[in-house]
Amino acid sequence: MDEELKGPDEVSSDLRLKEEAEEITKRLEHIRHKILVMSGKGGVGKSSVAAYLAVSLAGRGYRVGLMDVDLHGPSIPRLLGLKGNLRPSGLGGKPFPIRYLPKMEVMSIEVLMGDKDAATIWRGPLKGGIIRQFIANIEWMDLDYLIIDSPPGTGDEPLTVAQTIPDAKALIVTTPQEISLADVRKSINFCRKMKMEILGLVENMSGLKCPYCGRTIELFKTMGGMVTAKQEKLRLLGSLPIEPEVVRCGDNGSIDFLGDDSLEYNRAFGQVVDTIEKVLENKGERA
């Protein structure tokens, strides 16, 4: 009866949405863990955490997908020095994401843009459609982890992910100062309202070790993430120091620093990955 009241275009649109929903459900069945990396505000290093988490997990033998849904300011391709386009299927089917490492694939809107400096001026419904297509119309391999890098705040993109991937878990990145933590509390409330499990908090830019005297300089204070985690009864996944070498490599699109065990940043990041493994892979006691 309802279809009799709809025009042909509306019926066709409904069918496309139904088919897309079925494709999304089918694809998500082949992904064991989905992690949405969020932040309350910009400039806290959220994309860096998402990128290096994906690389670290792939380095531990997991099959990892990294999906950049920051449609207005995608950072993932530049952080990783990503080059190339989507790989055609060869059978006329769905394209494959870019293969970055043997066990890591990446998808970002920048891959589809001819001009990397072009602005994407899109409203909510179009953005939601693009994110759903990133799941439904891309031929991801069977994944152990899908890491999703969203823009800061609680707008269309994280909302679409929360509605489209109901079992996604949130990893929230903050810096130690109160102005950042105030926005983090909004992200926490967003997750709770959307009934999205919060995997934990990562405190980034937590002190700078002086290269001359070895003392830690609290540029943005420290321990704010730990205090917030305790107040909100959440897990603190780890605190990452400021590391100039990480900044330099990020600007150059290189991940070479990740192999340097002498960097305090890498030791701290390794503990973050260890904790995520303990929680999601049931390795040892829960953190």
BANUMI-825292 format. One record per residue (C-alpha): residue number from 1; z, y, x. Coordinates in nm, 2 decimals. Each point is the difference from the previous one (the first is absolute). Example, Ala and Ser with C-alpha at 12.3 -4.5 7.8 and 13.67 -1.06 7.14 Angstrom:
residues 2
R   num       pz       py       px
R     1     0.78    -0.45     1.23
R     2    -0.07     0.34     0.14
end
This chain:
residues 287
R   num       pz       py       px
R     1     0.00     0.00     0.00
R     2     0.09     0.24     0.28
R     3    -0.33    -0.07     0.18
R     4    -0.19     0.09    -0.32
R     5     0.15     0.35     0.02
R     6    -0.10     0.05     0.36
R     7    -0.33     0.12     0.14
R     8    -0.20    -0.22     0.25
R     9     0.12     0.20     0.30
R    10     0.37    -0.04    -0.10
R    11    -0.04    -0.38    -0.05
R    12    -0.18    -0.03     0.34
R    13     0.27     0.20     0.17
R    14     0.27    -0.22    -0.16
R    15    -0.18    -0.31     0.13
R    16    -0.02     0.14     0.35
R    17     0.37     0.09     0.00
R    18     0.08    -0.35    -0.12
R    19    -0.21    -0.16     0.27
R    20     0.15     0.22     0.26
R    21     0.35    -0.09    -0.11
R    22    -0.09    -0.37     0.02
R    23    -0.14     0.05     0.35
R    24     0.31     0.18     0.11
R    25     0.23    -0.27    -0.13
R    26    -0.21    -0.26     0.17
R    27     0.00     0.18     0.34
R    28     0.37     0.07    -0.01
R    29     0.07    -0.37    -0.04
R    30    -0.14    -0.04     0.36
R    31     0.24     0.25     0.15
R    32     0.36    -0.12     0.07
R    33     0.17     0.34     0.07
R    34    -0.10     0.35    -0.10
R    35     0.18     0.29     0.16
R    36    -0.05     0.36    -0.12
R    37     0.08     0.25     0.28
R    38     0.13     0.32    -0.15
R    39     0.16     0.33     0.09
R    40     0.15     0.28    -0.19
R    41    -0.18     0.27     0.20
R    42    -0.28     0.02     0.25
R    43     0.03     0.01     0.38
R    44     0.26    -0.27     0.04
R    45    -0.22    -0.25     0.16
R    46    -0.06    -0.22    -0.30
R    47    -0.36    -0.10     0.09
R    48     0.10    -0.08     0.36
R    49     0.27    -0.23    -0.13
R    50    -0.25    -0.17    -0.24
R    51    -0.27    -0.04     0.27
R    52     0.23    -0.13     0.27
R    53     0.18    -0.23    -0.24
R    54    -0.34    -0.16    -0.10
R    55    -0.09    -0.03     0.37
R    56     0.34    -0.15     0.09
R    57    -0.01    -0.26    -0.28
R    58    -0.36    -0.10     0.10
R    59     0.12    -0.04     0.36
R    60     0.26    -0.24    -0.13
R    61    -0.26    -0.22    -0.15
R    62    -0.01     0.12    -0.36
R    63    -0.32     0.08    -0.19
R    64     0.04     0.36    -0.08
R    65    -0.19     0.25    -0.22
R    66     0.05     0.38     0.05
R    67    -0.11     0.20    -0.30
R    68     0.00     0.38     0.03
R    69     0.04     0.16    -0.35
R    70     0.06     0.35     0.13
R    71    -0.32     0.12    -0.14
R    72     0.03     0.37     0.09
R    73     0.13    -0.04     0.35
R    74    -0.07    -0.35     0.14
R    75     0.16    -0.04     0.34
R    76    -0.04    -0.37     0.06
R    77    -0.36     0.00     0.14
R    78     0.09     0.27     0.26
R    79     0.33    -0.16     0.10
R    80    -0.18    -0.33     0.07
R    81    -0.32     0.15     0.14
R    82    -0.18    -0.19    -0.28
R    83    -0.38     0.00     0.02
R    84    -0.26    -0.17    -0.21
R    85    -0.07    -0.06    -0.37
R    86     0.08    -0.26    -0.25
R    87    -0.16    -0.34     0.08
R    88    -0.25    -0.12    -0.25
R    89     0.07    -0.34    -0.15
R    90    -0.34    -0.15     0.09
R    91    -0.01    -0.16    -0.35
R    92    -0.04     0.32    -0.19
R    93     0.36    -0.01    -0.10
R    94     0.30     0.22     0.07
R    95     0.01     0.18     0.34
R    96     0.27    -0.10     0.26
R    97     0.25     0.25     0.14
R    98    -0.03     0.11     0.36
R    99     0.14    -0.27     0.24
R   100     0.23     0.18     0.24
R   101     0.17    -0.30     0.16
R   102    -0.07    -0.37    -0.04
R   103     0.26    -0.02    -0.27
R   104     0.00     0.36    -0.13
R   105    -0.24     0.17    -0.24
R   106     0.00     0.37    -0.10
R   107    -0.13     0.20    -0.30
R   108     0.01     0.38    -0.03
R   109    -0.20     0.26    -0.20
R   110    -0.11     0.15     0.33
R   111    -0.20    -0.31     0.07
R   112    -0.21     0.09    -0.31
R   113    -0.04     0.37     0.09
R   114    -0.30     0.11     0.20
R   115     0.18     0.31     0.12
R   116     0.36    -0.07     0.12
R   117     0.09     0.36    -0.04
R   118    -0.12     0.02    -0.36
R   119     0.26     0.08    -0.27
R   120     0.06    -0.25    -0.28
R   121     0.05     0.21    -0.31
R   122     0.10    -0.26    -0.26
R   123     0.22    -0.01    -0.30
R   124     0.25    -0.27    -0.10
R   125    -0.22    -0.24    -0.20
R   126    -0.27    -0.01     0.27
R   127     0.26    -0.06     0.27
R   128     0.16    -0.28    -0.20
R   129    -0.35    -0.16    -0.04
R   130    -0.07     0.01     0.37
R   131     0.33    -0.17     0.09
R   132    -0.06    -0.28    -0.25
R   133    -0.35    -0.05     0.14
R   134     0.15    -0.03     0.35
R   135     0.17    -0.31    -0.13
R   136    -0.25    -0.14    -0.25
R   137    -0.33     0.08     0.17
R   138     0.08    -0.07     0.37
R   139    -0.01    -0.35     0.14
R   140     0.33    -0.02     0.18
R   141     0.09    -0.32     0.18
R   142     0.30    -0.19    -0.13
R   143     0.29     0.22     0.12
R   144     0.36    -0.06     0.10
R   145     0.05     0.38    -0.02
R   146    -0.17     0.29    -0.16
R   147     0.13     0.33     0.14
R   148    -0.08     0.30    -0.22
R   149     0.02     0.35     0.14
R   150     0.04     0.25    -0.28
R   151     0.01     0.38     0.01
R   152     0.34     0.17     0.00
R   153     0.18     0.06    -0.33
R   154     0.00    -0.18    -0.33
R   155    -0.34     0.09    -0.14
R   156    -0.31    -0.19    -0.12
R   157    -0.05    -0.23     0.30
R   158     0.35    -0.16     0.02
R   159     0.01    -0.01    -0.38
R   160    -0.33    -0.19    -0.01
R   161     0.12    -0.25     0.26
R   162     0.33    -0.05    -0.18
R   163    -0.19    -0.07    -0.33
R   164    -0.28    -0.21     0.16
R   165     0.21    -0.21     0.24
R   166     0.33    -0.06    -0.19
R   167     0.15    -0.22     0.28
R   168    -0.06     0.26     0.27
R   169     0.31     0.10     0.20
R   170     0.06     0.35     0.13
R   171     0.07     0.09     0.36
R   172     0.11     0.37     0.01
R   173    -0.04     0.21     0.31
R   174     0.22     0.30     0.07
R   175     0.11     0.23     0.28
R   176     0.38     0.06     0.05
R   177     0.02     0.36    -0.12
R   178     0.12     0.08    -0.36
R   179    -0.32     0.17    -0.11
R   180    -0.18    -0.33     0.05
R   181     0.29    -0.22    -0.14
R   182     0.00     0.21    -0.32
R   183    -0.36    -0.10    -0.07
R   184     0.07    -0.36     0.10
R   185     0.25    -0.01    -0.28
R   186    -0.28     0.09    -0.24
R   187    -0.20    -0.29     0.14
R   188     0.29    -0.23    -0.05
R   189     0.04     0.11    -0.36
R   190    -0.37    -0.05    -0.06
R   191     0.02    -0.36     0.12
R   192     0.30    -0.07    -0.22
R   193    -0.17     0.15    -0.30
R   194    -0.31    -0.21     0.06
R   195     0.22    -0.30     0.07
R   196    -0.15    -0.04     0.35
R   197     0.22    -0.18     0.24
R   198     0.09     0.21     0.31
R   199    -0.04    -0.19     0.32
R   200     0.19     0.26     0.19
R   201    -0.01     0.34     0.19
R   202    -0.14     0.08     0.34
R   203     0.14     0.30     0.17
R   204    -0.27     0.14     0.22
R   205     0.02     0.28     0.27
R   206     0.37    -0.10     0.05
R   207     0.07     0.18     0.33
R   208    -0.20     0.07     0.32
R   209     0.11    -0.16     0.33
R   210    -0.01     0.27     0.27
R   211    -0.23    -0.13     0.28
R   212     0.21     0.18     0.27
R   213     0.37    -0.07    -0.09
R   214    -0.04    -0.29    -0.24
R   215     0.21     0.16    -0.27
R   216    -0.12    -0.01    -0.37
R   217    -0.09     0.34    -0.14
R   218     0.05     0.01    -0.38
R   219    -0.30     0.21    -0.09
R   220     0.02    -0.09    -0.37
R   221     0.35    -0.13     0.00
R   222     0.07    -0.37    -0.01
R   223     0.17    -0.25    -0.23
R   224    -0.12     0.17    -0.32
R   225    -0.20    -0.31    -0.10
R   226     0.30    -0.22     0.05
R   227     0.22     0.23    -0.21
R   228    -0.26     0.00    -0.28
R   229    -0.04    -0.37     0.02
R   230     0.37    -0.06    -0.04
R   231     0.03     0.25    -0.29
R   232    -0.29    -0.15    -0.18
R   233     0.10    -0.36     0.08
R   234    -0.33    -0.07     0.18
R   235    -0.09    -0.17     0.32
R   236    -0.06     0.21     0.31
R   237    -0.29    -0.18     0.17
R   238     0.03     0.20     0.32
R   239     0.00     0.34     0.18
R   240    -0.30     0.09     0.21
R   241     0.04     0.26     0.28
R   242    -0.26     0.27     0.08
R   243    -0.23    -0.14     0.27
R   244    -0.26     0.23     0.16
R   245    -0.22    -0.30     0.10
R   246    -0.02    -0.11    -0.37
R   247    -0.11     0.35    -0.09
R   248    -0.26     0.01     0.28
R   249    -0.14    -0.35    -0.10
R   250    -0.01     0.10    -0.37
R   251    -0.21     0.31     0.08
R   252    -0.24    -0.22     0.21
R   253    -0.02    -0.28    -0.26
R   254     0.16    -0.25     0.23
R   255     0.27    -0.26    -0.04
R   256     0.03    -0.08     0.37
R   257     0.36     0.12     0.00
R   258     0.11    -0.29    -0.22
R   259    -0.02    -0.23     0.30
R   260     0.24     0.20     0.21
R   261     0.34    -0.17    -0.03
R   262     0.16     0.28     0.20
R   263    -0.03     0.25    -0.28
R   264     0.31     0.04    -0.22
R   265    -0.23     0.06    -0.30
R   266    -0.15    -0.34     0.03
R   267     0.34    -0.17     0.03
R   268     0.12     0.18    -0.31
R   269    -0.33    -0.07    -0.19
R   270     0.03    -0.36     0.09
R   271     0.34    -0.01    -0.17
R   272    -0.15     0.15    -0.31
R   273    -0.27    -0.28    -0.01
R   274     0.27    -0.26     0.08
R   275     0.20     0.12    -0.30
R   276    -0.30    -0.01    -0.23
R   277    -0.07    -0.35     0.11
R   278     0.36    -0.11    -0.07
R   279    -0.02     0.14    -0.35
R   280    -0.34    -0.11    -0.10
R   281    -0.05    -0.31     0.20
R   282     0.36    -0.13    -0.04
R   283     0.04    -0.01     0.37
R   284     0.38    -0.01     0.07
R   285     0.25     0.20    -0.19
R   286    -0.11     0.28    -0.23
R   287     0.04     0.34     0.16
end
